[in-house]
Amino acid sequence: MLYALEANKPVTVQIFRREHKEDKWYIHLSTYIQAVPYVSSGKNGCLCIDLNAESIDVVYIKRDGNL
């Protein structure tokens, strides 16, 4: 929120009450976030993750492509 206020970005405010949650009031704030630069390099190798139904496998691959 501090970034949005300092950069004059819009902030959306929603105030509402949820009857099924003991009539509690909620405030939602949303805004834009500052872009984070994407930095990627294969010179140090990479970490590979394989998600399966029965297992999760993780392997490190060196920069030359070998395990």
Buried (B, 14 or more C-beta within 10 A) or exposed (E): EEEBEEEEEEEEEEEEEEEEEEEEEEEEEEBEEEEEEEEEEEEEBEEEEEEEEEEEEEEEEEEEEEE
